[in-house]
């Protein structure tokens, strides 16, 4: 029976809510509780704080489900819930930093596996490229426009960040 399978999964590895997913999980558990008359996930109603250990445990649970030779629909549904938990955790606890200006230029150069000399045609010389990369010179508006066209990003992202 599918309900028993969910109960077994939740008892084996009880998920805890991470902000936006809490409502979805509470609804799911309310249905299960109405059916079974017992709390399947006592940690769900806690303070909502989650740890890196819980993230790793959730990822391990996902891996164990994916290692099965075939996935039933209940497995797919459970994977969706666990995936939402991980997504919300990472959005809350591991934000991606916003790169701008020279730091973005450095990242773009590294990603494209370029050297400062490769930017000489755009920045007029390798010396100017090195000065910019060493924060000794600002990126001009013209340079930002040309670098943006070269790397296919918005010129605004390459303009110097003013406090």
C-alpha positions as CSV (number, residue, x, y, z in Angstrom):
1,X,0.0,0.0,0.0
2,X,1.4,3.4,-1.0
3,X,0.5,5.1,2.3
4,X,2.5,2.5,4.2
5,X,5.4,3.0,1.9
6,X,5.4,6.8,2.7
7,X,5.1,6.1,6.4
8,X,8.1,3.7,6.2
9,X,10.1,6.3,4.3
10,X,9.2,9.1,6.7
11,X,9.9,6.9,9.8
12,X,13.2,5.8,8.3
13,X,14.3,9.3,7.4
14,X,12.1,12.0,8.8
15,X,12.4,15.3,6.8
16,X,12.3,18.6,8.6
17,X,10.9,21.7,7.0
18,X,13.1,24.4,5.6
19,X,11.0,27.6,5.5
20,X,8.7,27.5,2.4
21,X,8.4,23.7,2.3
22,X,7.0,23.6,5.8
23,X,3.5,24.1,4.7
24,X,3.6,21.4,2.0
25,X,5.1,18.9,4.4
26,X,2.7,19.8,7.2
27,X,-0.2,19.2,4.9
28,X,1.2,15.9,3.8
29,X,1.8,14.8,7.4
30,X,-1.7,16.0,8.4
31,X,-3.1,13.6,5.8
32,X,-0.9,10.8,7.1
33,X,-1.7,11.6,10.7
34,X,-5.4,11.6,10.0
35,X,-5.0,8.1,8.4
36,X,-2.6,6.6,11.1
37,X,-3.4,8.7,14.2
38,X,0.3,9.2,15.0
39,X,2.9,11.8,14.3
40,X,5.3,10.6,11.6
41,X,7.8,13.3,11.9
42,X,8.1,14.9,15.4
43,X,11.0,17.1,14.3
44,X,8.8,18.7,11.6
45,X,7.0,21.0,14.0
46,X,10.3,22.1,15.6
47,X,11.9,25.5,15.3
48,X,12.8,25.1,11.7
49,X,16.5,25.2,12.1
50,X,18.4,22.8,10.0
51,X,22.1,21.8,10.1
52,X,24.6,20.8,7.5
53,X,24.4,17.2,9.0
54,X,20.6,17.2,8.1
55,X,21.5,18.4,4.6
56,X,24.0,15.6,4.1
57,X,21.6,13.1,5.5
58,X,18.9,14.3,3.1
59,X,21.4,14.0,0.2
60,X,22.3,10.5,1.3
61,X,18.7,9.5,1.4
62,X,18.2,10.9,-2.1
63,X,21.2,8.9,-3.3
64,X,19.9,5.7,-1.7
65,X,16.5,6.1,-3.5
66,X,18.3,6.8,-6.8
67,X,20.4,3.7,-6.4
68,X,17.3,1.5,-6.6
69,X,17.0,-0.4,-9.9
70,X,13.5,1.0,-10.6
71,X,11.6,3.9,-9.1
72,X,8.0,3.7,-8.2
73,X,5.8,6.9,-8.3
74,X,6.0,7.2,-4.5
75,X,9.8,7.3,-4.8
76,X,9.6,10.0,-7.4
77,X,7.2,12.0,-5.2
78,X,9.4,11.6,-2.1
79,X,12.5,12.7,-4.2
80,X,10.6,15.9,-5.2
81,X,9.9,16.7,-1.5
82,X,13.5,16.0,-0.5
83,X,14.8,18.0,-3.5
84,X,12.7,21.0,-2.4
85,X,14.1,20.7,1.1
86,X,17.6,20.8,-0.2
87,X,16.9,23.7,-2.6
88,X,15.3,25.8,0.2
89,X,18.2,24.9,2.6
90,X,20.8,26.0,0.0
91,X,18.9,29.2,-0.9
92,X,18.7,30.1,2.8
93,X,22.1,28.9,4.1
94,X,24.4,28.9,1.1
95,X,23.7,32.0,-1.0
96,X,25.7,32.4,-4.2
97,X,27.8,35.6,-4.0
98,X,27.2,38.3,-6.6
99,X,30.3,39.1,-8.5
100,X,30.8,42.5,-10.1
101,X,33.5,44.7,-11.5
102,X,37.1,43.4,-11.4
103,X,36.1,40.3,-9.3
104,X,33.6,39.3,-12.0
105,X,36.3,39.9,-14.7
106,X,38.7,37.6,-12.8
107,X,36.1,34.9,-12.7
108,X,35.2,35.2,-16.3
109,X,38.9,35.0,-17.3
110,X,39.4,31.9,-15.2
111,X,36.2,30.3,-16.5
112,X,37.3,30.9,-20.1
113,X,40.9,29.7,-19.3
114,X,42.4,33.0,-20.5
115,X,45.5,34.9,-19.6
116,X,45.7,38.7,-19.1
117,X,47.6,38.9,-22.5
118,X,44.4,37.5,-24.2
119,X,42.6,40.7,-23.2
120,X,45.3,43.0,-24.6
121,X,43.3,43.7,-27.8
122,X,40.3,44.8,-25.7
123,X,42.2,46.7,-23.0
124,X,44.9,48.1,-25.2
125,X,47.8,46.2,-23.6
126,X,48.7,43.4,-21.3
127,X,50.0,46.0,-18.8
128,X,46.6,47.6,-18.5
129,X,45.0,44.2,-18.1
130,X,47.3,43.4,-15.3
131,X,46.8,46.8,-13.6
132,X,43.0,46.2,-13.7
133,X,43.3,42.7,-12.4
134,X,45.5,43.9,-9.6
135,X,43.0,46.6,-8.6
136,X,45.5,49.4,-9.6
137,X,43.2,50.7,-12.3
138,X,39.4,50.9,-12.7
139,X,37.6,49.5,-15.7
140,X,36.5,52.4,-17.9
141,X,33.0,52.5,-19.4
142,X,34.4,51.8,-22.9
143,X,36.4,48.8,-21.6
144,X,33.3,47.5,-19.7
145,X,31.3,47.7,-22.9
146,X,33.9,45.8,-24.9
147,X,34.6,43.2,-22.2
148,X,30.8,42.7,-21.8
149,X,30.5,42.0,-25.6
150,X,33.5,39.6,-25.5
151,X,32.2,37.6,-22.4
152,X,28.5,38.0,-23.3
153,X,27.5,39.7,-20.0
154,X,25.9,43.0,-19.1
155,X,28.3,45.9,-19.2
156,X,26.8,47.1,-15.9
157,X,28.2,44.1,-14.2
158,X,31.7,45.0,-15.2
159,X,31.6,48.6,-14.2
160,X,33.3,49.6,-11.0
161,X,31.3,49.1,-7.9
162,X,30.8,52.4,-6.1
163,X,30.2,52.4,-2.4
